[in-house]
Amino acid sequence: MVATGQRRLRIEVTAELATERLDRLVTREVAGMSRARAKALFSNKAVTVVDAQGRYHQATKGQRAVAGTTIELLVPPGFDQAEALADVEGAARFLEVLEETDDWVVVDKPAGVPSAPLGPDELGTIANALLARYPEMRGVGYGPREPGLCHRLDTGTSGLLVAARHGRAFAVVTAAIKAGTVDKQYLLVCPGDGVADHGQIDFPLATDPKNRRRVRACRDPREVARLAARPAETRYRVLRRSGDQALVEASASRAHRHQIRAHFAALGAPLVGDVLYGALPSAQLGRHALHASLFAWPGGEGIAGLKVSSPLPDELAALLEG
């Protein structure tokens, strides 16, 4: 029975999600869910598993997810509605706006700054800083803690992020990204051996069941089917070779999570410093060598187009010196 104010949330367990601990799965898949909140839900017996025959079973946090089942949660009102906080200090310290119109804003994200907060009280992200400077972004976006953001970049990735200033701009720009009509380019540094002067990588991508922080580039059709891998395409050309390293320009209009990182790792050329994908740590860089360098879209449906570029950061250029 659902108490007053409670809501019932459901997570369909696909093959990609199977075998993961339920508490970890719930924390990652439900917007606004922290580890502490997930633990409380399990302790309060507010999580059940519905099997393929429609039977309900009380869930425990250490239980493993089974494909074809459904996880149901009874959550208190407002737990996932906490909005991002405006960060005036962050806006002054690291928010670099390259271009803006009445419809959108393009910022140059520094490496090490997250795109959006994970928790309701977190500061120091691009989303927090945007909200301080553009309060009209509140309520625009994929969720209350992603105000305005049309896409994300990994914390260790630097470069261009686009945010919408109103709901219609958000809908139009994100639809263009999903349709692949946006030109998104990246600069990266990786080992040059085995990387042709130009090429295309089209391995489908899926969350790695052995490490949920990683994405797996799937080569085997059976693995593609088992993990429900998504099609992905990365085109690239080598701009410069220096010693055993190469400066590469990559293009991925849709750019799924970790797409470029996983694709180059699958070539045997993980990005410099990308420890998660098999590279050695880079004391010189302190992060993976990836920079979002171009975002171009011709515009449409009354929303102004944009073409904004960001040059190779000095710390990435330094990897190619000598």
C-alpha positions as CSV (number, residue, x, y, z in Angstrom):
1,M,0.0,0.0,0.0
2,V,1.4,3.4,-0.9
3,A,1.2,6.0,1.9
4,T,0.2,9.6,1.4
5,G,2.9,11.5,-0.5
6,Q,4.9,8.3,-1.4
7,R,5.6,7.5,-5.0
8,R,6.3,4.2,-6.6
9,L,9.4,4.1,-8.9
10,R,10.3,1.1,-11.2
11,I,13.5,0.0,-12.7
12,E,13.4,-2.7,-15.4
13,V,16.4,-4.9,-15.1
14,T,17.9,-5.5,-18.6
15,A,20.7,-7.8,-19.4
16,E,23.0,-4.9,-19.1
17,L,22.0,-4.3,-15.5
18,A,21.9,-7.9,-14.4
19,T,24.2,-9.3,-11.7
20,E,24.8,-5.9,-10.1
21,R,24.0,-5.5,-6.4
22,L,20.6,-3.9,-6.0
23,D,21.7,-1.1,-3.7
24,R,24.4,0.0,-6.1
25,L,22.0,-0.3,-9.1
26,V,19.3,1.8,-7.3
27,T,21.8,4.5,-6.3
28,R,23.0,4.9,-9.9
29,E,19.8,4.5,-11.8
30,V,17.4,6.7,-9.7
31,A,17.9,10.4,-10.0
32,G,18.6,12.0,-6.7
33,M,19.4,8.7,-4.9
34,S,22.3,8.8,-2.6
35,R,23.9,5.7,-0.9
36,A,22.5,6.8,2.4
37,R,19.0,7.1,1.0
38,A,19.2,3.8,-0.8
39,K,20.3,2.1,2.5
40,A,17.4,3.7,4.3
41,L,14.9,2.4,1.7
42,F,16.2,-1.2,2.0
43,S,16.2,-0.9,5.8
44,N,12.6,0.3,5.7
45,K,11.6,-2.6,3.4
46,A,10.6,-0.1,0.7
47,V,12.3,-2.1,-2.1
48,T,10.7,-5.1,-3.7
49,V,11.6,-7.3,-6.7
50,V,8.8,-8.4,-9.1
51,D,9.8,-11.6,-10.9
52,A,8.9,-12.5,-14.5
53,Q,5.7,-14.2,-13.2
54,G,4.6,-11.0,-11.4
55,R,5.3,-12.2,-7.9
56,Y,6.7,-9.7,-5.3
57,H,9.7,-10.5,-3.2
58,Q,11.2,-8.4,-0.4
59,A,14.6,-7.1,-1.6
60,T,17.9,-6.9,0.3
61,K,20.7,-4.5,-0.5
62,G,23.2,-7.2,-1.3
63,Q,20.9,-9.1,-3.6
64,R,21.9,-9.3,-7.2
65,A,19.8,-8.0,-10.0
66,V,18.2,-10.6,-12.4
67,A,17.4,-9.8,-16.0
68,G,13.7,-9.7,-16.7
69,T,12.7,-8.6,-13.2
70,T,11.5,-5.2,-12.0
71,I,12.7,-3.4,-9.0
72,E,10.0,-1.3,-7.3
73,L,10.8,1.4,-4.7
74,L,8.4,3.4,-2.5
75,V,10.0,6.8,-2.0
76,P,9.0,9.7,0.2
77,P,7.8,13.0,-1.5
78,G,10.4,15.3,-2.9
79,F,13.5,13.1,-2.4
80,D,14.6,13.4,-6.1
81,Q,13.4,16.9,-6.6
82,A,16.2,18.7,-4.8
83,E,17.6,21.3,-7.2
84,A,21.1,22.3,-7.8
85,L,22.3,25.3,-5.7
86,A,23.6,28.5,-7.3
87,D,27.3,28.8,-6.9
88,V,28.3,32.5,-7.2
89,E,31.9,31.8,-6.2
90,G,32.2,29.1,-8.8
91,A,30.8,31.3,-11.5
92,A,33.4,33.9,-10.7
93,R,36.2,31.4,-10.3
94,F,35.9,28.9,-13.2
95,L,32.9,29.7,-15.4
96,E,34.4,30.8,-18.8
97,V,31.6,31.8,-21.2
98,L,32.8,31.8,-24.8
99,E,29.6,32.8,-26.5
100,E,25.9,33.3,-25.6
101,T,22.6,34.3,-27.2
102,D,19.1,34.6,-25.9
103,D,18.8,30.8,-26.5
104,W,22.0,29.2,-25.3
105,V,25.3,29.6,-23.6
106,V,28.6,27.9,-24.5
107,V,31.2,27.5,-21.7
108,D,34.8,26.2,-21.7
109,K,34.9,23.6,-18.9
110,P,38.2,23.2,-17.1
111,A,39.4,19.7,-16.5
112,G,38.7,18.6,-12.9
113,V,35.4,20.4,-12.7
114,P,32.3,18.2,-12.8
115,S,29.5,19.0,-15.2
116,A,26.7,18.7,-12.6
117,P,26.4,17.8,-8.9
118,L,25.5,14.3,-7.8
119,G,24.0,15.5,-4.5
120,P,21.6,18.3,-3.5
121,D,24.1,20.1,-1.4
122,E,27.1,19.9,-3.8
123,L,28.8,23.0,-5.2
124,G,31.7,23.5,-7.5
125,T,30.2,22.2,-10.8
126,I,29.4,23.9,-14.1
127,A,25.7,23.5,-13.4
128,N,25.9,25.3,-10.1
129,A,27.9,28.1,-11.7
130,L,25.6,28.4,-14.6
131,L,22.6,28.7,-12.3
132,A,24.3,31.6,-10.4
133,R,24.8,33.6,-13.6
134,Y,21.7,32.5,-15.6
135,P,18.9,31.8,-13.0
136,E,16.4,31.4,-15.9
137,M,18.0,27.9,-16.4
138,R,16.4,26.6,-13.3
139,G,13.8,24.0,-14.3
140,V,15.3,23.6,-17.8
141,G,17.1,20.3,-18.6
142,Y,17.1,16.6,-18.0
143,G,16.7,17.0,-14.2
144,P,16.7,19.5,-11.3
145,R,20.4,19.1,-10.8
146,E,21.3,19.6,-14.5
147,P,19.9,23.1,-15.1
148,G,20.3,24.0,-18.8
149,L,22.9,21.3,-19.7
150,C,22.3,19.9,-23.1
151,H,25.0,17.3,-22.7
152,R,27.8,16.4,-20.3
153,L,31.6,16.0,-20.2
154,D,33.5,13.7,-17.9
155,T,35.1,15.5,-15.0
156,G,38.6,14.8,-16.4
157,T,37.6,16.1,-19.9
158,S,38.0,19.8,-20.7
159,G,36.3,21.8,-23.3
160,L,33.0,23.0,-24.7
161,L,29.7,22.5,-22.9
162,V,26.4,23.9,-24.3
163,A,23.5,24.9,-22.0
164,A,20.0,26.2,-22.9
165,R,18.5,29.3,-21.4
166,H,14.9,28.2,-21.9
167,G,12.9,25.0,-22.4
168,R,12.3,25.3,-26.1
169,A,16.0,25.8,-26.9
170,F,16.8,22.8,-24.7
171,A,14.3,20.6,-26.6
172,V,15.6,21.7,-30.0
173,V,19.3,21.4,-29.3
174,T,19.1,18.1,-27.5
175,A,17.0,16.7,-30.4
176,A,19.7,17.8,-32.8
177,I,22.3,16.0,-30.7
178,K,20.3,12.8,-30.6
179,A,19.7,13.0,-34.4
180,G,23.4,13.4,-35.0
181,T,23.1,16.7,-36.8
182,V,25.6,18.4,-34.4
183,D,29.3,18.5,-35.3
184,K,31.1,17.6,-32.1
185,Q,34.9,17.3,-32.4
186,Y,37.5,16.5,-29.8
187,L,41.3,16.7,-29.5
188,L,43.2,13.9,-27.8
189,V,46.6,12.5,-27.2
190,C,47.3,8.8,-27.4
191,P,50.1,6.3,-28.3
192,G,50.8,6.7,-32.0
193,D,51.7,3.0,-32.7
194,G,48.9,1.1,-34.4
195,V,46.8,4.3,-35.0
196,A,46.4,4.9,-38.7
197,D,46.6,8.4,-40.1
198,H,42.8,8.4,-40.3
199,G,40.0,5.9,-39.7
200,Q,36.6,5.1,-38.2
201,I,35.9,3.1,-35.1
202,D,32.4,1.6,-34.9
203,F,32.4,-0.9,-32.1
204,P,29.0,-0.9,-30.3
205,L,29.2,0.3,-26.6
206,A,27.8,-1.2,-23.4
207,T,28.3,-0.7,-19.7
208,D,31.1,-3.1,-18.6
209,P,29.4,-5.7,-16.4
210,K,32.7,-6.3,-14.6
211,N,33.2,-2.6,-13.8
212,R,30.2,-0.3,-14.0
213,R,32.4,2.8,-14.2
214,R,33.7,1.6,-17.6
215,V,32.2,1.3,-21.0
216,R,33.0,-1.8,-23.1
217,A,33.6,-1.6,-26.8
218,C,32.0,-4.8,-28.1
219,R,33.6,-6.7,-31.0
220,D,31.7,-10.0,-30.8
221,P,28.1,-10.0,-32.1
222,R,27.1,-12.3,-29.3
223,E,28.5,-9.9,-26.7
224,V,26.6,-7.0,-28.5
225,A,23.4,-8.9,-28.1
226,R,24.0,-10.1,-24.5
227,L,24.9,-6.6,-23.3
228,A,22.4,-4.8,-25.4
229,A,25.2,-2.6,-26.8
230,R,24.4,0.6,-28.6
231,P,25.8,1.5,-32.0
232,A,28.5,4.1,-31.9
233,E,30.8,5.7,-34.5
234,T,34.0,7.7,-34.0
235,R,35.8,9.1,-36.9
236,Y,39.4,10.4,-36.5
237,R,42.5,11.8,-38.2
238,V,46.0,12.2,-36.8
239,L,47.0,15.9,-36.8
240,R,50.6,15.4,-35.6
241,R,52.9,12.7,-34.4
242,S,55.6,13.4,-31.9
243,G,57.9,10.6,-30.7
244,D,55.6,7.7,-29.7
245,Q,52.5,9.9,-29.2
246,A,49.9,11.3,-31.6
247,L,47.6,14.3,-31.5
248,V,44.3,13.2,-32.9
249,E,41.1,15.0,-33.9
250,A,38.1,12.8,-33.3
251,S,34.5,13.4,-34.4
252,A,31.4,11.9,-32.7
253,S,28.2,13.7,-33.2
254,R,26.2,11.9,-30.6
255,A,29.1,10.8,-28.3
256,H,27.7,8.3,-25.9
257,R,29.2,8.1,-22.4
258,H,33.0,7.4,-22.6
259,Q,32.7,6.7,-26.3
260,I,36.0,8.2,-27.4
261,R,37.9,6.8,-24.4
262,A,36.5,3.3,-24.9
263,H,37.0,3.3,-28.7
264,F,40.6,4.3,-28.6
265,A,41.3,1.8,-25.8
266,A,39.8,-0.8,-28.0
267,L,42.4,0.1,-30.7
268,G,45.1,-0.5,-28.1
269,A,45.7,3.2,-27.8
270,P,44.1,4.4,-24.6
271,L,44.3,8.2,-24.1
272,V,47.4,9.4,-22.2
273,G,46.6,9.3,-18.5
274,D,43.3,7.4,-18.9
275,V,44.0,4.9,-16.1
276,L,40.3,3.6,-16.2
277,Y,41.0,2.3,-19.7
278,G,44.4,0.8,-19.2
279,A,46.8,3.7,-19.6
280,L,49.5,4.5,-17.1
281,P,49.0,7.5,-14.8
282,S,50.5,10.7,-16.3
283,A,52.3,12.7,-13.6
284,Q,52.7,15.5,-16.1
285,L,49.0,15.7,-16.9
286,G,47.0,14.3,-13.9
287,R,44.0,13.4,-16.0
288,H,43.1,11.8,-19.3
289,A,44.1,13.7,-22.4
290,L,40.7,14.6,-24.0
291,H,39.4,18.1,-24.9
292,A,36.0,18.9,-26.5
293,S,37.2,21.4,-29.2
294,L,34.2,22.1,-31.5
295,F,30.5,22.3,-31.2
296,A,28.7,23.4,-34.4
297,W,25.0,23.3,-35.4
298,P,23.3,25.3,-38.1
299,G,20.2,26.1,-36.0
300,G,16.6,25.4,-36.7
301,E,13.0,25.8,-35.5
302,G,13.6,29.5,-34.6
303,I,16.7,28.7,-32.4
304,A,19.9,30.3,-33.4
305,G,22.7,28.1,-34.6
306,L,26.2,28.0,-33.1
307,K,29.8,27.3,-34.1
308,V,32.2,27.6,-31.2
309,S,35.8,26.2,-30.9
310,S,38.3,25.9,-28.1
311,P,42.0,25.4,-28.8
312,L,44.2,22.6,-27.5
313,P,45.0,23.3,-23.8
314,D,48.6,24.0,-23.0
315,E,48.9,20.9,-20.7
316,L,47.9,18.6,-23.6
317,A,50.2,20.4,-26.1
318,A,53.1,19.9,-23.6
319,L,52.7,16.2,-23.9
320,L,53.9,16.5,-27.5
321,E,56.9,18.6,-26.9
322,G,60.4,17.2,-27.3
